[in-house]
Amino acid sequence: MTPTPPPFPVTRPRRLRQSAAWRRLVGETRLHPAQLVLPMFVRENADAPLPIGSMPGVQQHSLESFRRELQRAAAAGIGGVMLFGVPEQKDAVGSGATDPDGILNVATRIAADEVGDALVVQTDLCLDEFTDHGHCGVLDARGEVDNDATLARYRDMALAQAAAGSQLLGLSGMMDGQVAVIRAALDEAGFTRVALLAYAAKYASAFYGPFREAVQSSLRGDRRTYQLDPGNRREGALEVALDVAEGADIVMVKPAMSYLDVLADAAASSPVPVWAYQVSGEYAMIEAAAAHGWIDRERAIDESLQSIVRAGADAVLTYWALEAAERWAR
């Protein structure tokens, strides 16, 4: 005989969704301010903060507004700040990146002095903000990025940033061997406590456009010879494995939302923490849609962050770090 089916559903998952209290109790992915890192742009010789048109609510900071925002970040209990410099002068080798009085190193000293005990002070270690051609490295006679010559510049940048007080260097240039070269340079110079965040799986994405406005990029051409092809998943895993083997303390997937599969792969295989960068284009799209009334802005922000953490990110670099942390505390 055919068994008689029960008159009611045997399994009722909705029991655990019936109230806000239930949903909170059984939630699988939780967000906390300590998981968030705020990227900050500091502009040389700025008298006041300057708004970035394609990133509503984000500014190029003056040193005065930078100090105020650092204190706000510390009070909000976020995990750290990632600093980017916007220099007035650029040249072919990015001299400003290694100048102790260059804007990024000045900003780093300020951050280390004012909030270094409350936040992890992090610095972008890449030449693109400082070169007149806008590439992440130095160019050879053919106008192509010279990997090994660039490593020599990165080595000097690492020492300058460590001396300025950076606690975590964000290696975002995607040069082969950059982690190993920088780790060796830091250790030889006695900066053994300075950690390395490897932008391991960084893709040649269409979502970086607003960032280039934020740092006033001079880029000519594209970065496809050193950033990953957006269609390559296994290559992302390879880059993560290489950077871990070279001594990275943390590895990064960038961008975040379009690469959640790569992020999940990294989280499943990496023995070190895995972070993700919610990039400028992701930020700009949500802000633009919300400004038109097409989506619920706060729900979209939280859902986007939750998706990144759900995929495996231990921390997220996001331009909403302060807003989200302060709102969650209410």
N, C-alpha and C positions, 0 to 999 in steps of 0.2 A: 504493500500500500504506500501511496505517496504521503509523506508526512504532512500534516495540516500546518500551514504557516501560522505563526503567532499572530494574534489580532492586532498587535501593535509593534512598532519598530523595536528590535532588541537593543540596538545601540542608538543612543540619543546624545550626540556630541553637544547639542544645544544646551544641555543642562549646565555646562561649564561656561556658557556665554550669557546667562540670563540677567546678569546685573554688572554694573561697573566694578563692584567689589569682587565678584567671581572672576571677571576678566583680568583684573589686576593680580589676583592671587595665582592664577594659572598661566600668566603671560610667560612666554618662552624667551623673548628678547627684551632686555631692559636697557634703557639709556640713562647715562649719568654724566654730569658735567665733566668729570675727570677723564672721560673718553674723548673729549673734544680738544682740538688744537686750532688756534686762531691764526691764520696767515695775516701779516700786517705789512703794509708798504710805507716806507719812510723816505720822504723826498728831500734831497739836499737843498739847503737854503730856503726852504719854504717858510713863509711868515705865518701861514694859517693852513689848516687842512684843506685839501682840494678834492671835491667829489669826483668819482669816476663814473662817467655817463652811462656806460654799459653795465655797471654793477651798482644799482641804487642802494644807498646805505653804506657803501664801502668808500674809503678815502685814501688818498695819499697823505700821510701824516706829516705835520711839522714836528720838530722835536718836542715842542710843548704839548701838542695834542697827543703825541705818542706816549709821553709820560702819563697823561691822564688815562689813556686807554689801557696802559699796562696795569695801573692800579685797579681799574674796573675789572680787568681780566682776573687779577689775583683775588679780588673780593668775590667774584662769581664762582671760583673754585674749579675753573677749567684746568686741563692738563698742562697746557703750555702755549707758547707763541712761536710761530715760524716767521722769521724776519726776511724781508726783501728790501734792497736798497734801490733808490731811483736817483742816479747821479746826474749832475749837470753836464759833465764832460765824458765822452767815450772815445776809445781808440781801438786799434786793431787787436790788441792783446788784453784789453780789459784791465788797464793799469789800476783803475780805481778799486778793483776788487781786493788788491793786496796792499793798498795804501792804508796805514794805520789810522789816518785821518779821513779816509773815505767814508761815505755816509753809512754803509752797512756796518763797518767796524765801530763807528761812533755809536750807532744805535744799539749795537750789541753790548757795548760797555755800559750804556745807560740801563738797558734791560737787566743785565747781570747785577748791577749795583742796586737797582730799585726793587726787583721782584725775583731775583735769582734763587731765593730761598723758598718762594711760594709757587713758582712756575718753572717748568723746564724750558730754558731759553734755547731756541733752535735757530739756525741760520741756513739760508739757501746757499749751497756751494755750487755755483754755476756761473758761467761768464756772460750769459746772454743779456743780462741787464747792463753790462759794462762795455760790451763791444760795439763798435760803430757799424758792424755788419749784422749784428743781432744773433749770431750763432752761439752755441753753447761751448765753443772751443776756438782755438786759433786756426787760421787758414794756411794752407800751403801755397806754393807758387801757382797751382792750378785753381785756386779758390775753393778747395775742398777742405773739410775739417780734418786736421791732422791729429789723429788719436793720441799718439805718444807725446807730441809737443804739448798737447792740451793737458795731459797728465802732469807735466812739469808745472804748469800754471795752477792746476788744482792742488798740487802739493803745497805751493806757496800760499794759496788761499786758505787751505786748512790750517796752516800754522798761524796765519794772521787772525782767523776767526777764533781759534782756540785761545790765542793770547788775549783777545778782546773779551773773552769770558763765555763764549758759546759752550753749552753743555752737550749739544747734539747737532752734528753737521748733517744737513740734508743734501745728499749727493744726487743731484737731479740731472746731471749732464749726459748720462747714458754713454760714457766712454768705456770701452773694454778695459778691464783691469783697474778701474778707478778705486774700488774699495781697498784692494790690496796695497796700492801705492800710498793711499792716504793713511791707512792704518799703520803702515810701516813708518811713515814720516812722523806721525803723531807720537808713536811709541819711542822713536829715536830721540825726539825732542822732549820727552818726559810728560807728554799729555796723555797719559795712559787712562785717565778717567773720562776723557771726552769720548762720547759714543757716536756711532755712525748709523744714520738712517739711509739705507740704499733705496733710491727710487728704482727698484729692480725691474718691474714690468711697467714701463712708462711708454705709452703708445703715441704714435703720430696722429693725434686726434684733431677733429674739427672743433672740439669744445674748448679750446684754449684762447679763442679770439679776445674775449674781454680782458683776460690777464695781460695780453700784449698791450692793451691800452693802459692798464694799471701800471706797468713798468716802462711805458713809453718805448716799446721794443723797436729796434731798427732793422728787424729781420728782412733780409733779401733771400728769396728762394724758400726752401722748406727744410725740415729736419728729418726726412725719411731715411737718410743713410745712417742715422744713429738711434732714432726712436723706433719702436716696434710697429710693424704693420698691423692695423686694426683687426685683420682676419686671423692672426696667428695666436692660438691658445697654447700650443706646446712650447713655442718659443718663450712665452711669458714664464712658464714653469722652469725652463732652462735658465733664464736670467735670474730668477729667484734662487735656484740652487747654486749658481755660480757665486752670487753675492754672499750667500750664507757661508760658502766654503772659503771665501776671501776674508771673512771676518766681520760682516755686517752684524750689528746688534739688533737691528729692526729692518724689515723689508717693506716696501711700499708698492701698491698697485695704483696706477693713475692713468686715466680718470677712474671714477668709482662706478657710477650707475650703469654705464654701458659695458662694464667689464666685470660684472659680478661673478661670472663663471671663472674667470682668471683669479679673482679674489678668493673664491671658494677653494680652488685648487691650491693656492698658496697657503691658505689657512690649514688645509688638510695635510700638507707636507712639511711645512716650515717648522724647525725647532725653535725659532726665535719669533717674537711678536710680529704680527702683520698689520699694517696700517693701510688706509686708503685716503686718497685726496678727492674730495668732492669739489671739482674744479669750477672755474669761473663761468663756463658755459652752462653747467648744471644749475648754478645759482641764478644766472641771468634768465634762463628759461622759466623757472618757477616764479621769479619776481615779475617777469613780463606777463605771464598768464594770470597771475594774481591781480596785477594792476588793471587788467581788462575785466576782472570779475569772473573769469572762467573757472577758477579753482579756489578752494579754501586754502589760503596761504599757509596758516600755521599747521593745519593738518598735513599739507603737502610737504612742508619742511620736515616735520617729525617722521612722516612715512618714508621720505627719502633717506633720512639718517638711519631709521630702523632697518630698512632694506640692506644698507651697507653693513651694519653690525650683524644682522641676521646671516649674511653671506660669509661672515667670518672675521671682519675687521675688529681688531682689539682697540683701535682708536681711529678717529676720523679728523682729517684737516678740513675745516669747513668755515666759510665766511659767516655762517650763522652761529658760530660757537657761543659768542656772548649772549646774543638774543635768546637762543635756546636754553642756555644754562640759567639765565635769569628768569625766564618764563617757567621752567620746570621747578624752580625753587618756590614759586608762588603757591 
